[in-house]
Structures are given as structure tokens and as C-alpha cells.
């Protein structure tokens, strides 16, 4: 039989064997009030804890026992979701299919990527979502990656002065990428908004204010194009060491613009901030031709 524990104990409790869990079912306890009677809670514990190894098993357990999502059972759900996304990425298309068919299950999985998820698994999940996502599931991967980023830092909205420079440019950049590329990455043609994208981008390169510095460093965390990326690194190198704190901070925890999650062709690779930092530390200056 099952004792219901606070959610904060999650995986530590989920690792215990059934025999080690004592009985405590208050007359008006959580299980009954939450729609999970003691008999169903005991059944769920036996069926869920340490027994889920595939997306189909997780989905079936979710459909049958979602009303018992607390304590050891919730910990088992969290462990299964994180292991599937971190260590069994080859099965992700099946999980994506289920999550795209059932929005409640999608929210359930994302909710269970929580504080009990080990950091090593979070790193693997983010790497998989950012770099190994099947094209047709990109929106879901973006959601997973954004959820990871939000949990790894206390993200805040970008400062208003900086946001006024960055957000209109990003809105145009997103429109430009959709005009110019098919979903599978084939070139369609130049976007009519490209001249305005270029104009606003150049304005940020020329702004040596605090907001200009913040906008410059933020743009290195997204994808503006190959040549613009070179220009960003070059300009950062020329501005020198005053940008290092911003580069460190934005690499770990970029501010929000209100446009997240970004489409596939606007997501950054994460390499530009490191390149800029290396150039600055070595004292290099450059000029992009």
C-alpha cells in the first residue's frame, strides 16, 4: 500500500521499493480529494514506479493514472519523461506523435521536466531538442528547449530601451526567414523585408550606447545569417572587454523579448558568444569586408 508524499520529494521517494513505503491514508487525504482513491493509488504505484520504459507505456499510464499524479507516482512520471528525452532520443518521433495528438499529454510531459530532473539529463535534453530534432517536430522541440532555458535561469524581459531596438528587428527577421526558406530548409528567394532587416541591423552595429551593447550581444544568441554573424563577432571584438559581462550573462541566461520560442531558422547555434569572447580576451580587432 502507498503513502502519499509531498511533490518536492519526487524522485528520491520514487526510488524506494514498494515494501519500504508505509501506509498512510488520511480519512480526507489528498488521494481521495484529488480523485485518486487509495486502491487506485496503490495500483498506480505498482504500475508506474520503475516500470515505464517507452512513450507508449508513459502515455497509457498517463491516461489511466493521471488523477494520481503526486508524490512517488509523480516522481516516476518525471523520471520516465526525462529519461526518454535525454537517453532514448531515438524514440522521440513516437513521443512527439503522441504529444501532438494529445495536448493534455504534451502539457503533462513538459510539466514533469521539473526540478527533480538531474542537470546531466537537462543538458542532454536541451542538446537533443536543439540539435537532433526531426524537422517536422521542430515546434515541439522549440517548446522543450525554451522550457529548459527558462528553468536554468531566472529569465527576465529585456530592458525597454534595448527591447525597442531588438524586437522590431527580430519580428522582421522571423518574417524574412519564413519568406526565404521552406520548412525543410530549401531557399525560396529573397524576402521583401530584407532591406529593412539590414537597416535595423546596421543601426544596432553603429549604436555604442548601453542599449546598443545589450542589443549587439543578444543578437549573437540568435541567427541573423552567416555574414551578419561575422559582423556581430567583429563589432563585439572592437568594443572590447566592456562586453564580457554581458556575453557571460546572456550566454547563460538571455533576456526575453516576448517572441519566444524562435522559429528554426532564427535560433542561434550558441557559438558566436564564445567566438566573440575569445577575440576580446586575445585583444584582437577586426574589420568585416
C-alpha positions in Angstrom: 0.0 0.0 0.0 1.0 3.6 -0.5 1.9 6.6 1.4 1.4 9.9 -0.4 4.4 12.2 -0.1 4.8 15.9 -0.9 5.7 16.6 -4.5 9.1 18.1 -3.5 10.4 14.7 -2.5 9.6 13.4 -6.1 12.4 11.1 -7.4 14.0 10.3 -4.1 10.8 8.7 -2.9 10.1 7.2 -6.2 13.3 5.2 -6.0 12.1 3.4 -2.9 10.7 -0.1 -3.2 7.0 -0.8 -2.6 7.9 -2.7 0.5 9.7 0.3 2.0 6.7 2.6 1.7 4.4 2.6 4.7 0.7 3.1 4.8 -0.9 6.4 5.5 -4.3 7.2 4.0 -5.9 10.0 6.0 -9.7 10.0 6.1 -9.7 13.2 4.0 -6.3 12.9 2.4 -5.0 14.2 -0.9 -5.7 11.0 -2.9 -9.4 10.9 -2.1 -9.8 14.7 -2.5 -7.9 14.6 -5.8 -9.9 11.9 -7.4 -7.4 9.1 -6.7 -8.8 6.6 -4.1 -6.3 4.6 -2.1 -6.9 1.4 -4.2 -6.1 3.3 -7.4 -3.1 4.9 -5.9 -1.7 1.6 -4.9 -2.4 0.2 -8.4 -0.8 3.2 -10.0 2.3 2.9 -7.8 2.8 -0.7 -8.8 2.2 0.0 -12.5 4.3 3.2 -12.8 7.2 3.3 -10.4 10.3 1.9 -12.1 8.2 0.3 -14.9 7.9 2.9 -17.7 10.5 2.5 -20.5 8.7 3.7 -23.6 6.5 6.5 -24.8 3.6 4.2 -25.3 3.9 3.0 -21.7 4.1 6.5 -20.4 1.1 7.6 -22.4 -1.0 4.6 -21.3 0.0 5.3 -17.6 -0.9 8.9 -18.1 -4.4 8.1 -19.4 -5.1 5.6 -16.7 -3.5 7.2 -13.6 -3.2 11.0 -14.3 -5.5 11.7 -11.3 -2.9 10.1 -9.1 -0.1 12.4 -10.2 1.5 13.2 -6.8 4.4 12.0 -4.6 6.1 8.8 -5.7 3.9 8.4 -8.7 4.6 11.9 -9.9 8.3 11.3 -9.3 8.1 8.2 -11.5 6.3 10.1 -14.2 9.1 12.8 -14.1 11.8 10.2 -14.2 10.3 8.4 -17.2 9.8 11.7 -19.2 13.3 12.9 -18.6 15.0 9.6 -19.4 13.0 9.2 -22.6 14.0 12.7 -23.7 17.6 12.5 -22.5 18.7 8.9 -23.1 16.2 7.4 -25.6 16.0 10.2 -28.2 15.7 7.7 -31.0 12.2 7.0 -29.8 11.3 10.8 -29.8 9.2 10.7 -33.0 6.8 8.4 -31.3 6.6 10.6 -28.2 6.2 13.7 -30.5 3.4 12.0 -32.3 1.5 11.3 -29.0 2.2 14.8 -27.7 1.0 16.4 -30.9 -2.2 14.3 -31.0 -3.0 14.9 -27.3 -2.3 18.5 -26.0 -3.0 17.4 -22.4 -0.3 14.8 -22.6 2.1 17.3 -24.1 1.5 19.7 -21.1 1.9 16.7 -18.8 5.3 15.8 -20.2 6.6 19.4 -20.1 5.3 19.8 -16.6 7.2 16.7 -15.5 10.5 18.1 -16.7 10.9 19.7 -13.3 13.3 20.4 -10.5 13.8 16.7 -9.9 15.3 16.2 -13.4 19.1 15.8 -12.9 21.2 18.5 -14.5 23.0 16.0 -16.7 19.7 14.9 -18.2 18.6 18.6 -18.7 21.8 19.1 -20.7 21.2 16.1 -22.8 17.5 17.1 -23.4 18.5 20.6 -24.5 21.2 19.2 -26.8 18.7 16.8 -28.3 16.0 19.4 -28.8 18.3 22.0 -30.3 20.5 19.8 -32.5 18.8 16.5 -33.2 15.2 17.4 -33.7 13.3 15.9 -36.7 12.2 18.8 -38.9 8.5 18.1 -38.7 8.6 18.2 -34.9 10.6 21.5 -34.7 7.8 23.4 -32.9 7.7 20.8 -30.1 11.4 20.8 -29.8 11.4 24.6 -29.5 9.0 24.3 -26.7 11.1 21.7 -24.9 14.3 23.8 -25.4 12.5 27.0 -24.2 11.2 25.2 -21.2 14.8 24.1 -20.4 16.2 27.6 -20.8 13.5 29.1 -18.6 14.2 26.6 -15.8 18.0 27.0 -15.9 17.9 30.7 -15.2 15.6 33.4 -13.9 14.9 34.9 -17.3 13.6 38.5 -17.3 12.2 40.7 -20.0 14.8 42.7 -21.9 15.3 46.3 -20.8 12.7 48.6 -22.5 15.3 50.7 -24.4 17.0 47.6 -25.7 13.8 45.8 -26.5 12.7 48.8 -28.6 15.8 48.2 -30.8 15.8 44.4 -30.8 12.1 43.3 -31.0 11.1 45.1 -34.3 14.3 43.7 -35.9 13.5 40.2 -34.7 9.9 40.4 -35.9 11.2 41.3 -39.4 13.9 38.6 -39.2 11.3 35.9 -38.4 9.2 37.1 -41.3 12.3 37.2 -43.5 13.2 33.6 -42.7 9.7 32.4 -43.4 9.7 34.2 -46.8 13.1 32.9 -47.7 13.1 29.2 -46.7 10.8 26.2 -46.9 10.2 24.2 -43.7 12.9 21.7 -44.8 15.5 24.5 -45.4 15.3 25.0 -49.1 15.9 28.5 -50.4 12.7 30.1 -51.9 14.0 33.6 -52.6 14.8 36.9 -51.1 12.2 38.4 -48.7 10.8 41.9 -49.4 11.6 42.8 -45.8 15.4 42.2 -46.2 16.3 45.9 -46.8 14.6 46.9 -43.5 16.2 44.0 -41.7 19.6 45.2 -42.9 18.8 48.8 -42.0 17.9 48.0 -38.4 20.8 45.6 -38.0 23.3 48.2 -39.2 21.7 50.7 -36.7 22.5 48.3 -33.8 26.1 47.8 -35.1 26.5 51.6 -35.0 25.0 52.2 -31.6 27.7 52.5 -28.9 25.2 53.1 -26.1 24.5 50.7 -23.2 21.3 49.6 -25.1 23.4 49.1 -28.2 25.8 46.9 -26.4 23.0 44.8 -25.0 21.3 44.5 -28.4 24.6 43.5 -30.0 25.3 40.8 -27.5 21.7 39.5 -27.6 21.8 39.2 -31.4 24.8 36.8 -31.1 22.4 34.4 -29.3 20.1 34.2 -32.3 20.8 33.5 -36.0 20.9 36.6 -38.2 22.7 35.0 -41.1 26.3 33.9 -41.8 27.7 37.3 -42.8 25.8 39.2 -40.1 27.1 36.7 -37.6 30.7 37.6 -38.6 29.8 41.3 -38.3 28.5 40.8 -34.8 31.6 39.0 -33.6 33.8 41.6 -35.2 32.0 44.5 -33.7 32.0 42.8 -30.3 35.7 42.3 -30.5 36.2 46.0 -31.4 34.1 47.1 -28.4 36.4 45.1 -26.2 36.3 44.0 -22.6 33.3 46.0 -21.5 31.1 43.4 -23.3 32.5 40.4 -21.4 30.0 40.6 -18.5 27.1 40.8 -21.0 28.4 37.9 -23.1 28.8 35.7 -20.0 25.3 36.7 -18.7 23.4 36.4 -22.0 25.1 33.1 -22.9 23.9 31.6 -19.6 20.5 33.4 -19.5 19.4 35.5 -22.4 16.7 38.1 -21.7 13.2 37.6 -23.1 11.8 39.5 -26.0 8.2 38.2 -26.0 8.8 36.4 -29.3 10.0 33.1 -27.9 10.2 30.3 -28.9 12.0 31.4 -32.1 11.5 29.6 -35.4 14.1 27.1 -36.5 16.0 29.5 -38.8 16.2 32.2 -36.2 17.6 30.0 -33.4 21.3 30.6 -32.6 23.9 27.8 -32.5 25.4 29.1 -29.4 28.9 29.5 -30.9 29.0 33.3 -31.6 29.3 34.5 -28.0 32.2 32.1 -27.4 34.0 33.3 -30.6 33.5 37.0 -29.6 34.8 36.3 -26.1 37.9 34.6 -27.5 38.6 37.6 -29.8 38.1 40.1 -26.9 40.4 38.2 -24.5 43.1 38.0 -27.1 42.8 41.7 -27.7 42.1 41.3 -31.4 40.4 44.0 -33.5 38.9 43.4 -36.9 37.1 44.9 -39.9 34.5 42.9 -41.8 34.8 43.5 -45.6 
